[in-house]
Amino acid sequence: MKQLRGLADDVAVFGKHEVDFVAALRWLRREWGVKRLLCEGGGELNEGLFRAGVVNEIYLTLCPLILGGRDAPTAADGKGVEKLSEAIPLALKSLKRAGSELFLVYTVLDKP
């Protein structure tokens, strides 16, 4: 922690074993005026943010490559959901095609 404080303007910890994303985002807004935050983490970070209910948009790029295998990462790794009814509902907000790639933006909907 001491090393981080030497590299950053401010350091705060939210959660002991798992990040409390709600508290962290509230702190960012209060202390730094952050209103929008782009998170470019992997599936573990994404899943934690989804579970905390703090995601309002998702940007996905589909490209003409198939990557896979049992250990291939997904958009939301981690605990995931056990039932389809627990899945996070999305609505397509926009799409753009550039060559053979698609750039998609989805809005996260409230669960019914």
C-alpha positions as CSV (number, residue, x, y, z in Angstrom):
1,M,0.0,0.0,0.0
2,K,2.9,2.4,0.8
3,Q,4.4,1.8,-2.6
4,L,1.0,2.6,-4.3
5,R,0.7,5.9,-2.3
6,G,4.1,6.9,-3.7
7,L,2.8,6.4,-7.3
8,A,-0.7,7.8,-7.1
9,D,-2.5,11.0,-6.0
10,D,-4.8,8.9,-3.8
11,V,-5.3,5.3,-2.9
12,A,-8.4,3.7,-1.4
13,V,-9.3,0.1,-0.6
14,F,-12.9,-1.2,-0.9
15,G,-13.4,-4.7,0.4
16,K,-11.2,-7.2,2.1
17,H,-11.6,-10.3,-0.1
18,E,-13.6,-8.9,-3.0
19,V,-13.9,-5.4,-4.4
20,D,-17.0,-3.5,-3.2
21,F,-17.7,-1.8,-6.6
22,V,-20.6,0.2,-5.4
23,A,-18.6,1.9,-2.7
24,A,-15.6,2.3,-5.0
25,L,-17.6,4.0,-7.7
26,R,-19.4,6.3,-5.1
27,W,-15.9,7.3,-3.8
28,L,-14.7,8.0,-7.4
29,R,-17.7,10.2,-8.0
30,R,-17.4,12.1,-4.7
31,E,-13.6,12.5,-4.6
32,W,-12.8,12.8,-8.3
33,G,-16.0,13.8,-10.0
34,V,-16.1,10.6,-12.1
35,K,-19.4,10.2,-13.8
36,R,-18.5,7.6,-16.5
37,L,-15.9,5.0,-16.2
38,L,-14.6,2.6,-19.0
39,C,-13.6,-0.7,-17.5
40,E,-11.4,-2.7,-19.9
41,G,-10.7,-5.7,-17.6
42,G,-11.2,-9.3,-18.3
43,G,-14.1,-11.6,-17.6
44,E,-13.5,-11.7,-13.8
45,L,-13.7,-7.9,-13.5
46,N,-16.7,-7.8,-15.8
47,E,-18.5,-10.4,-13.8
48,G,-17.9,-8.6,-10.5
49,L,-19.2,-5.4,-12.0
50,F,-22.3,-7.1,-13.4
51,R,-23.0,-8.8,-10.1
52,A,-22.7,-5.4,-8.3
53,G,-25.3,-4.0,-10.7
54,V,-23.1,-1.1,-11.8
55,V,-22.9,-1.7,-15.6
56,N,-25.1,0.3,-17.8
57,E,-23.6,-0.2,-21.2
58,I,-21.5,-2.9,-22.9
59,Y,-19.3,-2.4,-26.0
60,L,-18.6,-5.6,-27.9
61,T,-16.5,-6.2,-31.0
62,L,-17.2,-9.2,-33.2
63,C,-14.4,-10.1,-35.5
64,P,-14.0,-13.0,-38.0
65,L,-11.8,-15.2,-35.7
66,I,-12.8,-18.1,-33.6
67,L,-11.0,-18.5,-30.4
68,G,-12.0,-21.2,-28.0
69,G,-11.3,-24.1,-25.8
70,R,-12.4,-25.0,-22.3
71,D,-10.2,-22.4,-20.7
72,A,-10.9,-19.6,-23.2
73,P,-12.0,-16.4,-21.4
74,T,-15.5,-15.1,-21.7
75,A,-17.1,-11.6,-21.4
76,A,-18.1,-12.5,-17.8
77,D,-16.1,-15.2,-16.1
78,G,-16.2,-15.7,-12.3
79,K,-19.2,-17.0,-10.5
80,G,-21.6,-16.5,-13.4
81,V,-25.3,-17.4,-13.1
82,E,-26.9,-20.8,-12.5
83,K,-30.2,-20.1,-14.2
84,L,-31.2,-18.4,-17.4
85,S,-33.6,-16.2,-15.4
86,E,-30.5,-14.7,-13.6
87,A,-28.9,-13.6,-16.9
88,I,-28.4,-9.9,-17.5
89,P,-30.8,-8.6,-20.1
90,L,-29.5,-6.3,-22.8
91,A,-31.0,-4.2,-25.5
92,L,-29.1,-3.3,-28.7
93,K,-28.4,0.4,-28.7
94,S,-26.2,0.7,-31.8
95,L,-24.1,-1.3,-34.3
96,K,-21.5,-0.3,-36.8
97,R,-19.9,-2.5,-39.5
98,A,-16.3,-1.8,-40.5
99,G,-15.1,-4.3,-43.0
100,S,-15.8,-7.8,-41.6
101,E,-16.0,-6.5,-38.0
102,L,-19.1,-5.5,-36.0
103,F,-19.0,-2.9,-33.2
104,L,-22.0,-3.4,-30.9
105,V,-23.3,-1.3,-28.0
106,Y,-25.8,-2.7,-25.6
107,T,-27.7,-1.1,-22.8
108,V,-28.1,-3.2,-19.7
109,L,-31.8,-3.5,-18.8
110,D,-33.3,-3.9,-15.4
111,K,-34.2,-7.5,-14.6
112,P,-38.0,-8.1,-14.8
